[in-house]
Amino acid sequence: MKKEKLVYRYYRYEGEVLQAKREISFELKLSSRLLLDEICFSWNKEKLETAINSSIDTGNKEEFLKLSELYKHFVWE
């Protein structure tokens, strides 16, 4: 049986050069996630407090009771 030869030819790549991306560390991912969660929590709590104060000012008891039930999730000490 005749041995086969394998010949490689290299051609210059003419396309766009790809850049490798570095992996983001776990600590950075975790700290950014915690920071975003804290910002969202504070913003939602602030909006709910504003709505509760508005319902108190207008004297809407039903809306106040509904919003105060939602507010309990933000303050559970």
ZAFI-466216 format. One record per residue: residue number from 1; x, y, z of N, C-alpha, C, O in turn. Coordinates in nm, 3 decimals. Each point is the difference from the previous one (the first is absolute). Layout:
<recs>
+-----+---------+---------+---------+---------+---------+---------+---------+---------+---------+---------+---------+---------+
:  nr :    n_c1 :    n_c2 :    n_c3 :   ca_c1 :   ca_c2 :   ca_c3 :    c_c1 :    c_c2 :    c_c3 :    o_c1 :    o_c2 :    o_c3 :
+-----+---------+---------+---------+---------+---------+---------+---------+---------+---------+---------+---------+---------+
: NUM :       X :       Y :       Z :       X :       Y :       Z :       X :       Y :       Z :       X :       Y :       Z :
...
+-----+---------+---------+---------+---------+---------+---------+---------+---------+---------+---------+---------+---------+
</recs>
This chain:
<recs>
+-----+---------+---------+---------+---------+---------+---------+---------+---------+---------+---------+---------+---------+
:  nr :    n_c1 :    n_c2 :    n_c3 :   ca_c1 :   ca_c2 :   ca_c3 :    c_c1 :    c_c2 :    c_c3 :    o_c1 :    o_c2 :    o_c3 :
+-----+---------+---------+---------+---------+---------+---------+---------+---------+---------+---------+---------+---------+
:   1 :   0.084 :  -0.117 :   0.000 :  -0.084 :   0.117 :   0.000 :   0.090 :   0.124 :   0.000 :   0.098 :   0.008 :   0.074 :
:   2 :  -0.133 :   0.086 :  -0.157 :   0.077 :   0.121 :  -0.015 :  -0.032 :   0.098 :   0.115 :  -0.117 :   0.018 :   0.034 :
:   3 :   0.221 :   0.045 :   0.026 :  -0.022 :   0.097 :   0.107 :  -0.052 :   0.131 :  -0.058 :   0.045 :   0.046 :  -0.105 :
:   4 :  -0.139 :   0.011 :   0.174 :  -0.057 :   0.126 :  -0.045 :   0.074 :   0.116 :   0.066 :   0.037 :  -0.007 :   0.117 :
:   5 :  -0.017 :   0.110 :  -0.192 :   0.061 :   0.121 :   0.054 :  -0.109 :   0.104 :   0.023 :  -0.095 :   0.013 :  -0.078 :
:   6 :   0.113 :   0.059 :   0.185 :  -0.095 :   0.106 :   0.031 :   0.074 :   0.132 :  -0.009 :   0.100 :   0.020 :   0.069 :
:   7 :  -0.146 :   0.069 :  -0.151 :   0.067 :   0.128 :  -0.022 :  -0.094 :   0.112 :   0.046 :  -0.116 :   0.007 :  -0.041 :
:   8 :   0.169 :   0.080 :   0.127 :  -0.077 :   0.115 :   0.047 :   0.049 :   0.124 :  -0.072 :   0.121 :   0.018 :  -0.020 :
:   9 :  -0.215 :   0.067 :  -0.020 :   0.036 :   0.128 :  -0.059 :  -0.067 :   0.108 :   0.083 :  -0.119 :  -0.007 :   0.029 :
:  10 :   0.196 :   0.106 :   0.007 :  -0.050 :   0.109 :   0.081 :  -0.026 :   0.121 :  -0.088 :   0.085 :   0.041 :  -0.078 :
:  11 :  -0.204 :   0.014 :   0.092 :  -0.036 :   0.121 :  -0.074 :  -0.028 :   0.110 :   0.100 :  -0.053 :  -0.025 :   0.108 :
:  12 :   0.088 :   0.144 :  -0.144 :  -0.024 :   0.115 :   0.086 :  -0.151 :   0.025 :   0.008 :  -0.068 :   0.003 :  -0.102 :
:  13 :   0.018 :   0.017 :   0.223 :  -0.142 :   0.026 :   0.022 :  -0.030 :   0.142 :  -0.043 :   0.063 :   0.094 :   0.048 :
:  14 :  -0.158 :  -0.077 :  -0.137 :  -0.033 :   0.131 :  -0.056 :  -0.118 :   0.068 :   0.070 :  -0.030 :   0.115 :  -0.030 :
:  15 :  -0.036 :  -0.185 :   0.122 :  -0.119 :   0.054 :   0.065 :   0.033 :   0.096 :   0.113 :   0.115 :   0.039 :   0.018 :
:  16 :  -0.217 :  -0.004 :   0.056 :   0.015 :   0.092 :   0.112 :   0.065 :  -0.073 :   0.118 :  -0.030 :  -0.116 :   0.028 :
:  17 :   0.119 :   0.185 :   0.039 :   0.073 :  -0.059 :   0.112 :  -0.092 :  -0.008 :   0.121 :  -0.067 :   0.097 :   0.034 :
:  18 :   0.063 :  -0.212 :   0.030 :  -0.082 :  -0.019 :   0.118 :   0.082 :   0.028 :   0.124 :   0.117 :  -0.039 :   0.008 :
:  19 :  -0.176 :   0.108 :   0.089 :   0.067 :   0.030 :   0.125 :  -0.055 :  -0.089 :   0.110 :  -0.121 :  -0.016 :   0.013 :
:  20 :   0.210 :  -0.042 :   0.064 :  -0.043 :  -0.087 :   0.111 :  -0.047 :   0.087 :   0.116 :   0.059 :   0.105 :   0.028 :
:  21 :  -0.165 :  -0.148 :   0.038 :  -0.053 :   0.074 :   0.114 :   0.043 :  -0.068 :   0.129 :   0.006 :  -0.123 :   0.008 :
:  22 :   0.023 :   0.204 :   0.090 :   0.035 :  -0.054 :   0.131 :  -0.126 :  -0.037 :   0.076 :  -0.103 :   0.067 :  -0.011 :
:  23 :   0.112 :  -0.171 :   0.088 :  -0.111 :  -0.043 :   0.083 :  -0.011 :   0.093 :   0.121 :   0.101 :   0.033 :   0.063 :
:  24 :  -0.223 :   0.008 :  -0.031 :  -0.022 :   0.086 :   0.116 :   0.003 :  -0.087 :   0.125 :  -0.059 :  -0.108 :   0.003 :
:  25 :   0.127 :   0.155 :   0.098 :   0.016 :  -0.081 :   0.121 :  -0.134 :  -0.014 :   0.074 :  -0.089 :   0.084 :  -0.013 :
:  26 :   0.078 :  -0.191 :   0.091 :  -0.122 :  -0.027 :   0.075 :  -0.028 :   0.111 :   0.101 :  -0.115 :   0.040 :   0.018 :
:  27 :   0.221 :   0.010 :   0.047 :  -0.019 :   0.104 :   0.101 :  -0.057 :   0.127 :  -0.061 :  -0.087 :   0.065 :   0.059 :
:  28 :   0.135 :  -0.030 :  -0.178 :  -0.051 :   0.120 :  -0.067 :  -0.145 :  -0.019 :  -0.042 :  -0.081 :   0.092 :   0.014 :
:  29 :   0.047 :  -0.210 :  -0.065 :  -0.138 :  -0.029 :  -0.037 :  -0.092 :   0.007 :   0.121 :  -0.109 :   0.058 :  -0.006 :
:  30 :   0.153 :  -0.118 :   0.117 :  -0.082 :  -0.002 :   0.121 :  -0.020 :   0.140 :   0.057 :  -0.111 :   0.038 :   0.035 :
:  31 :   0.219 :   0.039 :  -0.027 :  -0.012 :   0.134 :   0.057 :  -0.085 :   0.091 :  -0.088 :  -0.077 :   0.082 :   0.052 :
:  32 :   0.088 :  -0.095 :  -0.184 :  -0.084 :   0.083 :  -0.087 :  -0.147 :  -0.041 :   0.012 :  -0.089 :   0.085 :  -0.002 :
:  33 :   0.063 :  -0.215 :   0.015 :  -0.138 :  -0.048 :   0.016 :  -0.060 :   0.050 :   0.132 :  -0.115 :   0.043 :   0.003 :
:  34 :   0.193 :  -0.048 :   0.104 :  -0.049 :   0.049 :   0.129 :  -0.026 :   0.149 :  -0.002 :  -0.097 :   0.048 :   0.058 :
:  35 :   0.184 :   0.026 :  -0.126 :  -0.017 :   0.144 :  -0.010 :  -0.128 :   0.034 :  -0.079 :  -0.077 :   0.087 :   0.041 :
:  36 :   0.055 :  -0.155 :  -0.152 :  -0.121 :   0.024 :  -0.079 :  -0.126 :  -0.039 :   0.077 :  -0.102 :   0.068 :  -0.009 :
:  37 :   0.109 :  -0.178 :   0.085 :  -0.114 :  -0.039 :   0.082 :  -0.032 :   0.105 :   0.106 :  -0.117 :   0.032 :   0.024 :
:  38 :   0.221 :   0.022 :   0.037 :  -0.021 :   0.103 :   0.103 :  -0.059 :   0.126 :  -0.060 :  -0.088 :   0.063 :   0.060 :
:  39 :   0.135 :  -0.024 :  -0.178 :  -0.053 :   0.120 :  -0.066 :  -0.147 :  -0.020 :  -0.037 :  -0.081 :   0.090 :   0.022 :
:  40 :   0.047 :  -0.205 :  -0.076 :  -0.140 :  -0.028 :  -0.036 :  -0.089 :  -0.005 :   0.123 :  -0.112 :   0.052 :  -0.002 :
:  41 :   0.161 :  -0.113 :   0.109 :  -0.077 :  -0.007 :   0.124 :  -0.029 :   0.140 :   0.053 :  -0.113 :   0.031 :   0.036 :
:  42 :   0.216 :   0.053 :  -0.033 :  -0.018 :   0.136 :   0.052 :  -0.096 :   0.080 :  -0.086 :  -0.083 :   0.075 :   0.051 :
:  43 :   0.094 :  -0.090 :  -0.183 :  -0.087 :   0.075 :  -0.091 :  -0.145 :  -0.044 :   0.017 :  -0.090 :   0.083 :   0.007 :
:  44 :   0.066 :  -0.214 :   0.000 :  -0.136 :  -0.051 :   0.017 :  -0.059 :   0.043 :   0.134 :  -0.118 :   0.035 :   0.008 :
:  45 :   0.199 :  -0.038 :   0.097 :  -0.046 :   0.041 :   0.133 :  -0.036 :   0.149 :   0.000 :  -0.101 :   0.040 :   0.058 :
:  46 :   0.184 :   0.040 :  -0.123 :  -0.026 :   0.145 :  -0.007 :  -0.130 :   0.029 :  -0.075 :  -0.079 :   0.085 :   0.042 :
:  47 :   0.057 :  -0.155 :  -0.155 :  -0.123 :   0.021 :  -0.077 :  -0.123 :  -0.041 :   0.082 :  -0.104 :   0.065 :  -0.005 :
:  48 :   0.117 :  -0.175 :   0.079 :  -0.112 :  -0.046 :   0.081 :  -0.029 :   0.096 :   0.115 :  -0.116 :   0.025 :   0.033 :
:  49 :   0.221 :   0.029 :   0.029 :  -0.019 :   0.099 :   0.106 :  -0.068 :   0.125 :  -0.053 :  -0.086 :   0.058 :   0.067 :
:  50 :   0.124 :  -0.017 :  -0.186 :  -0.062 :   0.117 :  -0.062 :  -0.148 :  -0.026 :  -0.027 :  -0.083 :   0.088 :   0.022 :
:  51 :   0.050 :  -0.207 :  -0.070 :  -0.140 :  -0.034 :  -0.027 :  -0.080 :  -0.007 :   0.130 :  -0.115 :   0.043 :   0.004 :
:  52 :   0.175 :  -0.097 :   0.101 :  -0.069 :  -0.007 :   0.130 :  -0.027 :   0.140 :   0.054 :  -0.110 :   0.029 :   0.047 :
:  53 :   0.211 :   0.058 :  -0.055 :  -0.018 :   0.138 :   0.048 :  -0.106 :   0.073 :  -0.082 :  -0.076 :   0.081 :   0.053 :
:  54 :   0.072 :  -0.109 :  -0.182 :  -0.100 :   0.063 :  -0.085 :  -0.140 :  -0.048 :   0.037 :  -0.095 :   0.079 :   0.001 :
:  55 :   0.081 :  -0.208 :   0.030 :  -0.133 :  -0.051 :   0.038 :  -0.042 :   0.055 :   0.136 :  -0.119 :   0.020 :   0.025 :
:  56 :   0.215 :   0.003 :   0.064 :  -0.033 :   0.061 :   0.130 :  -0.047 :   0.144 :  -0.022 :  -0.098 :   0.043 :   0.061 :
:  57 :   0.168 :   0.031 :  -0.147 :  -0.036 :   0.139 :  -0.026 :  -0.138 :   0.013 :  -0.063 :  -0.076 :   0.092 :   0.031 :
:  58 :   0.043 :  -0.185 :  -0.120 :  -0.132 :   0.006 :  -0.065 :  -0.110 :  -0.064 :   0.083 :  -0.118 :   0.021 :  -0.027 :
:  59 :   0.154 :  -0.099 :   0.130 :  -0.098 :  -0.062 :   0.086 :  -0.060 :  -0.127 :  -0.057 :  -0.110 :  -0.039 :   0.038 :
:  60 :   0.180 :  -0.025 :  -0.128 :  -0.048 :  -0.124 :  -0.063 :   0.041 :  -0.119 :   0.088 :   0.114 :  -0.046 :  -0.006 :
:  61 :  -0.208 :  -0.001 :   0.087 :   0.031 :  -0.105 :   0.098 :   0.025 :  -0.135 :  -0.067 :   0.088 :  -0.074 :   0.043 :
:  62 :  -0.166 :   0.041 :  -0.146 :   0.016 :  -0.130 :  -0.066 :   0.138 :  -0.013 :  -0.066 :   0.066 :  -0.103 :   0.010 :
:  63 :  -0.025 :   0.210 :  -0.078 :   0.132 :  -0.002 :  -0.065 :   0.111 :  -0.006 :   0.105 :   0.101 :  -0.069 :  -0.019 :
:  64 :  -0.121 :   0.141 :   0.130 :   0.100 :  -0.003 :   0.107 :   0.016 :  -0.141 :   0.058 :   0.113 :  -0.044 :   0.023 :
:  65 :  -0.224 :  -0.025 :   0.000 :   0.008 :  -0.135 :   0.054 :   0.068 :  -0.097 :  -0.098 :   0.078 :  -0.087 :   0.040 :
:  66 :  -0.110 :   0.103 :  -0.168 :   0.061 :  -0.086 :  -0.102 :   0.151 :   0.024 :  -0.008 :   0.079 :  -0.094 :  -0.006 :
:  67 :  -0.040 :   0.221 :   0.005 :   0.143 :   0.033 :  -0.010 :   0.076 :  -0.034 :   0.127 :   0.118 :  -0.037 :  -0.006 :
:  68 :  -0.182 :   0.048 :   0.121 :   0.068 :  -0.035 :   0.124 :   0.027 :  -0.149 :   0.009 :   0.099 :  -0.042 :   0.060 :
:  69 :  -0.187 :  -0.040 :  -0.120 :   0.026 :  -0.144 :  -0.006 :   0.122 :  -0.030 :  -0.088 :   0.080 :  -0.086 :   0.033 :
:  70 :  -0.067 :   0.158 :  -0.143 :   0.117 :  -0.016 :  -0.086 :   0.127 :   0.049 :   0.068 :   0.109 :  -0.054 :  -0.021 :
:  71 :  -0.124 :   0.158 :   0.104 :   0.116 :   0.059 :   0.067 :   0.057 :  -0.092 :   0.108 :   0.117 :   0.014 :   0.038 :
:  72 :  -0.197 :  -0.107 :   0.013 :   0.047 :  -0.092 :   0.104 :   0.116 :  -0.086 :  -0.050 :   0.084 :  -0.042 :   0.080 :
:  73 :  -0.079 :   0.017 :  -0.211 :   0.111 :  -0.080 :  -0.053 :   0.132 :   0.075 :   0.003 :   0.107 :  -0.061 :  -0.003 :
:  74 :  -0.113 :   0.194 :   0.008 :   0.120 :   0.081 :   0.000 :   0.056 :   0.021 :   0.141 :   0.119 :   0.027 :   0.016 :
:  75 :  -0.203 :  -0.039 :   0.085 :   0.047 :   0.017 :   0.138 :  -0.044 :  -0.119 :   0.082 :  -0.112 :  -0.001 :   0.052 :
:  76 :   0.196 :  -0.096 :  -0.041 :  -0.029 :  -0.118 :   0.082 :   0.111 :  -0.015 :   0.102 :   0.098 :  -0.072 :  -0.022 :
:  77 :  -0.115 :   0.141 :   0.134 :   0.102 :  -0.001 :   0.106 :  -0.040 :  -0.095 :   0.110 :   0.073 :  -0.015 :   0.098 :
+-----+---------+---------+---------+---------+---------+---------+---------+---------+---------+---------+---------+---------+
</recs>
